[in-house]
Amino acid sequence: MDDKQAAMARLQARIDAINKRMVIDSNDLDYETHLRQKRQLQQILDRMKEKINNK
């Protein structure tokens, strides 16, 4: 697995962990924080996938 694929796997693992945490955290502030982090990580992952697909 090359560096980009490894980084993408780590990003996806982090997104999955945030999804699990969002189910547990019922506090609105915690949920919003997790949601913001998830969106940022997902944008990064999507851009990385797009670059790989465009090559």
VOZARO-827429 format. One record per residue: residue number from 1; residue in one letter; x, y, z of N, C-alpha, C, O, CB in turn. Coordinates in Angstrom, 2 decimals. Glycine has a CB too. Layout:
<nodes>
<num NUM, residu A, n.u X, n.v Y, n.w Z, ca.u X, ca.v Y, ca.w Z, c.u X, c.v Y, c.w Z, o.u X, o.v Y, o.w Z, cb.u X, cb.v Y, cb.w Z> $
...
</nodes>
This chain:
<nodes>
<num 1, residu M, n.u 0.85, n.v -1.18, n.w 0.00, ca.u 0.00, ca.v 0.00, ca.w 0.00, c.u 0.89, c.v 1.24, c.w 0.00, o.u 1.79, o.v 1.36, o.w 0.84, cb.u -0.97, cb.v 0.00, cb.w 1.23> $
<num 2, residu D, n.u 0.66, n.v 2.15, n.w -0.92, ca.u 1.51, ca.v 3.34, ca.w -0.96, c.u 1.04, c.v 4.35, c.w 0.09, o.u 0.03, o.v 4.14, o.w 0.76, cb.u 1.50, cb.v 3.97, cb.w -2.37> $
<num 3, residu D, n.u 1.79, n.v 5.44, n.w 0.21, ca.u 1.53, ca.v 6.44, ca.w 1.25, c.u 0.15, c.v 7.06, c.w 1.14, o.u -0.53, o.v 7.27, o.w 2.14, cb.u 2.57, cb.v 7.52, cb.w 1.20> $
<num 4, residu K, n.u -0.27, n.v 7.37, n.w -0.09, ca.u -1.59, ca.v 8.01, ca.w -0.27, c.u -2.71, c.v 7.07, c.w 0.14, o.u -3.66, o.v 7.48, o.w 0.80, cb.u -1.78, cb.v 8.44, cb.w -1.73> $
<num 5, residu Q, n.u -2.61, n.v 5.82, n.w -0.25, ca.u -3.65, ca.v 4.86, ca.w 0.12, c.u -3.68, c.v 4.64, c.w 1.63, o.u -4.75, o.v 4.48, o.w 2.22, cb.u -3.43, cb.v 3.53, cb.w -0.60> $
<num 6, residu A, n.u -2.51, n.v 4.62, n.w 2.25, ca.u -2.44, ca.v 4.46, ca.w 3.70, c.u -3.07, c.v 5.67, c.w 4.40, o.u -3.79, o.v 5.52, o.w 5.38, cb.u -0.98, cb.v 4.27, cb.w 4.16> $
<num 7, residu A, n.u -2.79, n.v 6.85, n.w 3.89, ca.u -3.38, ca.v 8.06, ca.w 4.46, c.u -4.89, c.v 8.06, c.w 4.29, o.u -5.62, o.v 8.45, o.w 5.19, cb.u -2.77, cb.v 9.32, cb.w 3.81> $
<num 8, residu M, n.u -5.35, n.v 7.61, n.w 3.12, ca.u -6.79, ca.v 7.55, ca.w 2.88, c.u -7.45, c.v 6.54, c.w 3.82, o.u -8.56, o.v 6.77, o.w 4.30, cb.u -7.06, cb.v 7.18, cb.w 1.42> $
<num 9, residu A, n.u -6.79, n.v 5.43, n.w 4.07, ca.u -7.32, ca.v 4.42, ca.w 4.99, c.u -7.41, c.v 4.98, c.w 6.41, o.u -8.38, o.v 4.72, o.w 7.12, cb.u -6.45, cb.v 3.15, cb.w 4.96> $
<num 10, residu R, n.u -6.39, n.v 5.74, n.w 6.81, ca.u -6.41, ca.v 6.35, ca.w 8.14, c.u -7.53, c.v 7.39, c.w 8.24, o.u -8.21, o.v 7.46, o.w 9.27, cb.u -5.06, cb.v 7.01, cb.w 8.46> $
<num 11, residu L, n.u -7.72, n.v 8.19, n.w 7.19, ca.u -8.80, ca.v 9.16, ca.w 7.20, c.u -10.16, c.v 8.47, c.w 7.30, o.u -11.02, o.v 8.91, o.w 8.07, cb.u -8.75, cb.v 10.03, cb.w 5.93> $
<num 12, residu Q, n.u -10.35, n.v 7.40, n.w 6.55, ca.u -11.62, ca.v 6.69, ca.w 6.59, c.u -11.84, c.v 6.07, c.w 7.97, o.u -12.97, o.v 6.08, o.w 8.48, cb.u -11.67, cb.v 5.60, cb.w 5.51> $
<num 13, residu A, n.u -10.80, n.v 5.55, n.w 8.58, ca.u -10.91, ca.v 4.98, ca.w 9.92, c.u -11.31, c.v 6.06, c.w 10.93, o.u -12.11, o.v 5.81, o.w 11.83, cb.u -9.58, cb.v 4.32, cb.w 10.34> $
<num 14, residu R, n.u -10.75, n.v 7.24, n.w 10.78, ca.u -11.08, ca.v 8.35, ca.w 11.68, c.u -12.53, c.v 8.79, c.w 11.49, o.u -13.24, o.v 9.06, o.w 12.46, cb.u -10.13, cb.v 9.55, cb.w 11.44> $
<num 15, residu I, n.u -12.98, n.v 8.85, n.w 10.24, ca.u -14.37, ca.v 9.20, ca.w 9.95, c.u -15.31, c.v 8.17, c.w 10.57, o.u -16.33, o.v 8.53, o.w 11.16, cb.u -14.60, cb.v 9.30, cb.w 8.41> $
<num 16, residu D, n.u -14.97, n.v 6.90, n.w 10.45, ca.u -15.79, ca.v 5.84, ca.w 11.04, c.u -15.84, c.v 5.96, c.w 12.56, o.u -16.89, o.v 5.75, o.w 13.17, cb.u -15.24, cb.v 4.46, cb.w 10.64> $
<num 17, residu A, n.u -14.70, n.v 6.28, n.w 13.17, ca.u -14.66, ca.v 6.45, ca.w 14.63, c.u -15.53, c.v 7.64, c.w 15.06, o.u -16.22, o.v 7.57, o.w 16.08, cb.u -13.21, cb.v 6.66, cb.w 15.10> $
<num 18, residu I, n.u -15.50, n.v 8.71, n.w 14.28, ca.u -16.33, ca.v 9.87, ca.w 14.60, c.u -17.80, c.v 9.51, c.w 14.48, o.u -18.61, o.v 9.93, o.w 15.30, cb.u -15.99, cb.v 11.07, cb.w 13.68> $
<num 19, residu N, n.u -18.15, n.v 8.74, n.w 13.46, ca.u -19.55, ca.v 8.31, ca.w 13.30, c.u -20.02, c.v 7.54, c.w 14.53, o.u -21.13, o.v 7.76, o.w 15.01, cb.u -19.71, cb.v 7.45, cb.w 12.05> $
<num 20, residu K, n.u -19.19, n.v 6.64, n.w 15.03, ca.u -19.54, ca.v 5.88, ca.w 16.22, c.u -19.69, c.v 6.79, c.w 17.42, o.u -20.59, o.v 6.62, o.w 18.24, cb.u -18.50, cb.v 4.80, cb.w 16.50> $
<num 21, residu R, n.u -18.80, n.v 7.76, n.w 17.52, ca.u -18.82, ca.v 8.68, ca.w 18.66, c.u -20.06, c.v 9.58, c.w 18.62, o.u -20.61, o.v 9.93, o.w 19.66, cb.u -17.55, cb.v 9.54, cb.w 18.68> $
<num 22, residu M, n.u -20.50, n.v 9.95, n.w 17.43, ca.u -21.67, ca.v 10.81, ca.w 17.28, c.u -22.92, c.v 10.13, c.w 17.83, o.u -23.81, o.v 10.80, o.w 18.35, cb.u -21.87, cb.v 11.19, cb.w 15.81> $
<num 23, residu V, n.u -22.99, n.v 8.82, n.w 17.72, ca.u -24.13, ca.v 8.07, ca.w 18.25, c.u -24.14, c.v 8.14, c.w 19.77, o.u -25.21, o.v 8.21, o.w 20.39, cb.u -24.09, cb.v 6.60, cb.w 17.77> $
<num 24, residu I, n.u -22.96, n.v 8.11, n.w 20.37, ca.u -22.83, ca.v 8.11, ca.w 21.83, c.u -23.07, c.v 9.50, c.w 22.41, o.u -23.76, o.v 9.64, o.w 23.42, cb.u -21.45, cb.v 7.61, cb.w 22.24> $
<num 25, residu D, n.u -22.52, n.v 10.52, n.w 21.78, ca.u -22.59, ca.v 11.88, ca.w 22.31, c.u -23.94, c.v 12.51, c.w 21.99, o.u -24.24, o.v 12.81, o.w 20.83, cb.u -21.45, cb.v 12.75, cb.w 21.75> $
<num 26, residu S, n.u -24.72, n.v 12.70, n.w 23.01, ca.u -26.02, ca.v 13.33, ca.w 22.80, c.u -25.95, c.v 14.84, c.w 23.05, o.u -26.87, o.v 15.57, o.w 22.67, cb.u -27.07, cb.v 12.69, cb.w 23.71> $
<num 27, residu N, n.u -24.88, n.v 15.30, n.w 23.67, ca.u -24.71, ca.v 16.73, ca.w 23.92, c.u -24.59, c.v 17.44, c.w 22.59, o.u -23.78, o.v 17.05, o.w 21.74, cb.u -23.45, cb.v 17.00, cb.w 24.82> $
<num 28, residu D, n.u -25.38, n.v 18.47, n.w 22.39, ca.u -25.41, ca.v 19.18, ca.w 21.12, c.u -24.05, c.v 19.74, c.w 20.71, o.u -23.67, o.v 19.68, o.w 19.54, cb.u -26.41, cb.v 20.31, cb.w 21.19> $
<num 29, residu L, n.u -23.31, n.v 20.27, n.w 21.68, ca.u -22.00, ca.v 20.85, ca.w 21.35, c.u -21.02, c.v 19.77, c.w 20.91, o.u -20.28, o.v 19.96, o.w 19.95, cb.u -21.43, cb.v 21.61, cb.w 22.56> $
<num 30, residu D, n.u -21.01, n.v 18.64, n.w 21.61, ca.u -20.13, ca.v 17.54, ca.w 21.20, c.u -20.52, c.v 17.04, c.w 19.82, o.u -19.65, o.v 16.80, o.w 18.98, cb.u -20.19, cb.v 16.40, cb.w 22.22> $
<num 31, residu Y, n.u -21.81, n.v 16.87, n.w 19.59, ca.u -22.29, ca.v 16.36, ca.w 18.31, c.u -21.87, c.v 17.30, c.w 17.18, o.u -21.39, o.v 16.85, o.w 16.15, cb.u -23.82, cb.v 16.19, cb.w 18.33> $
<num 32, residu E, n.u -22.06, n.v 18.60, n.w 17.38, ca.u -21.70, ca.v 19.58, ca.w 16.35, c.u -20.20, c.v 19.57, c.w 16.09, o.u -19.77, o.v 19.71, o.w 14.95, cb.u -22.15, cb.v 20.98, cb.w 16.76> $
<num 33, residu T, n.u -19.41, n.v 19.42, n.w 17.13, ca.u -17.96, ca.v 19.35, ca.w 16.97, c.u -17.57, c.v 18.13, c.w 16.14, o.u -16.76, o.v 18.23, o.w 15.22, cb.u -17.25, cb.v 19.31, cb.w 18.34> $
<num 34, residu H, n.u -18.15, n.v 16.99, n.w 16.48, ca.u -17.86, ca.v 15.77, ca.w 15.73, c.u -18.33, c.v 15.88, c.w 14.28, o.u -17.64, o.v 15.44, o.w 13.36, cb.u -18.54, cb.v 14.56, cb.w 16.41> $
<num 35, residu L, n.u -19.48, n.v 16.48, n.w 14.08, ca.u -20.00, ca.v 16.64, ca.w 12.73, c.u -19.08, c.v 17.52, c.w 11.90, o.u -18.83, o.v 17.22, o.w 10.73, cb.u -21.42, cb.v 17.23, cb.w 12.77> $
<num 36, residu R, n.u -18.59, n.v 18.60, n.w 12.47, ca.u -17.67, ca.v 19.49, ca.w 11.76, c.u -16.37, c.v 18.76, c.w 11.41, o.u -15.87, o.v 18.89, o.w 10.29, cb.u -17.36, cb.v 20.74, cb.w 12.61> $
<num 37, residu Q, n.u -15.83, n.v 18.00, n.w 12.36, ca.u -14.61, ca.v 17.23, ca.w 12.10, c.u -14.84, c.v 16.21, c.w 10.99, o.u -14.01, o.v 16.04, o.w 10.10, cb.u -14.12, cb.v 16.53, cb.w 13.38> $
<num 38, residu K, n.u -15.97, n.v 15.54, n.w 11.06, ca.u -16.28, ca.v 14.52, ca.w 10.06, c.u -16.37, c.v 15.14, c.w 8.67, o.u -15.85, o.v 14.58, o.w 7.71, cb.u -17.60, cb.v 13.81, cb.w 10.40> $
<num 39, residu R, n.u -17.03, n.v 16.29, n.w 8.56, ca.u -17.16, ca.v 16.95, ca.w 7.26, c.u -15.80, c.v 17.37, c.w 6.71, o.u -15.54, o.v 17.23, o.w 5.52, cb.u -18.08, cb.v 18.18, cb.w 7.38> $
<num 40, residu Q, n.u -14.94, n.v 17.89, n.w 7.57, ca.u -13.61, ca.v 18.31, ca.w 7.12, c.u -12.79, c.v 17.11, c.w 6.63, o.u -12.16, o.v 17.17, o.w 5.58, cb.u -12.87, cb.v 19.02, cb.w 8.25> $
<num 41, residu L, n.u -12.82, n.v 16.03, n.w 7.40, ca.u -12.07, ca.v 14.84, ca.w 7.00, c.u -12.64, c.v 14.24, c.w 5.72, o.u -11.88, o.v 13.78, o.w 4.86, cb.u -12.10, cb.v 13.79, cb.w 8.12> $
<num 42, residu Q, n.u -13.96, n.v 14.25, n.w 5.59, ca.u -14.58, ca.v 13.70, ca.w 4.39, c.u -14.20, c.v 14.52, c.w 3.16, o.u -13.98, o.v 13.95, o.w 2.09, cb.u -16.11, cb.v 13.66, cb.w 4.55> $
<num 43, residu Q, n.u -14.12, n.v 15.84, n.w 3.29, ca.u -13.71, ca.v 16.69, ca.w 2.17, c.u -12.29, c.v 16.36, c.w 1.74, o.u -11.99, o.v 16.27, o.w 0.55, cb.u -13.82, cb.v 18.18, cb.w 2.55> $
<num 44, residu I, n.u -11.41, n.v 16.17, n.w 2.71, ca.u -10.02, ca.v 15.83, ca.w 2.40, c.u -9.97, c.v 14.49, c.w 1.68, o.u -9.29, o.v 14.35, o.w 0.66, cb.u -9.16, cb.v 15.79, cb.w 3.69> $
<num 45, residu L, n.u -10.68, n.v 13.51, n.w 2.21, ca.u -10.70, ca.v 12.18, ca.w 1.61, c.u -11.27, c.v 12.23, c.w 0.20, o.u -10.73, o.v 11.58, o.w -0.70, cb.u -11.51, cb.v 11.21, cb.w 2.48> $
<num 46, residu D, n.u -12.33, n.v 12.96, n.w -0.01, ca.u -12.94, ca.v 13.07, ca.w -1.33, c.u -11.99, c.v 13.70, c.w -2.34, o.u -11.91, o.v 13.26, o.w -3.48, cb.u -14.23, cb.v 13.89, cb.w -1.26> $
<num 47, residu R, n.u -11.25, n.v 14.74, n.w -1.91, ca.u -10.28, ca.v 15.38, ca.w -2.80, c.u -9.15, c.v 14.43, c.w -3.16, o.u -8.68, o.v 14.41, o.w -4.30, cb.u -9.72, cb.v 16.64, cb.w -2.16> $
<num 48, residu M, n.u -8.71, n.v 13.64, n.w -2.18, ca.u -7.64, ca.v 12.68, ca.w -2.46, c.u -8.12, c.v 11.62, c.w -3.47, o.u -7.39, o.v 11.26, o.w -4.39, cb.u -7.16, cb.v 12.01, cb.w -1.15> $
<num 49, residu K, n.u -9.33, n.v 11.13, n.w -3.28, ca.u -9.88, ca.v 10.14, ca.w -4.20, c.u -10.05, c.v 10.73, c.w -5.59, o.u -9.79, o.v 10.05, o.w -6.59, cb.u -11.21, cb.v 9.62, cb.w -3.68> $
<num 50, residu E, n.u -10.47, n.v 11.97, n.w -5.67, ca.u -10.67, ca.v 12.63, ca.w -6.97, c.u -9.33, c.v 12.76, c.w -7.70, o.u -9.26, o.v 12.53, o.w -8.90, cb.u -11.32, cb.v 14.03, cb.w -6.79> $
<num 51, residu K, n.u -8.29, n.v 13.13, n.w -7.00, ca.u -6.97, ca.v 13.25, ca.w -7.62, c.u -6.49, c.v 11.91, c.w -8.15, o.u -5.91, o.v 11.84, o.w -9.24, cb.u -5.95, cb.v 13.82, cb.w -6.62> $
<num 52, residu I, n.u -6.72, n.v 10.86, n.w -7.40, ca.u -6.30, ca.v 9.52, ca.w -7.84, c.u -7.10, c.v 9.11, c.w -9.08, o.u -6.53, o.v 8.55, o.w -10.02, cb.u -6.48, cb.v 8.47, cb.w -6.70> $
<num 53, residu N, n.u -8.38, n.v 9.37, n.w -9.08, ca.u -9.23, ca.v 8.98, ca.w -10.22, c.u -8.94, c.v 9.79, c.w -11.47, o.u -9.17, o.v 9.30, o.w -12.58, cb.u -10.69, cb.v 9.15, cb.w -9.87> $
<num 54, residu N, n.u -8.43, n.v 11.01, n.w -11.32, ca.u -8.14, ca.v 11.85, ca.w -12.48, c.u -6.80, c.v 11.54, c.w -13.12, o.u -6.49, o.v 12.05, o.w -14.19, cb.u -8.18, cb.v 13.30, cb.w -12.08> $
<num 55, residu K, n.u -6.00, n.v 10.73, n.w -12.48, ca.u -4.69, ca.v 10.38, ca.w -13.05, c.u -4.79, c.v 9.34, c.w -14.11, o.u -3.78, o.v 8.94, o.w -14.69, cb.u -3.75, cb.v 9.89, cb.w -11.98> $
</nodes>
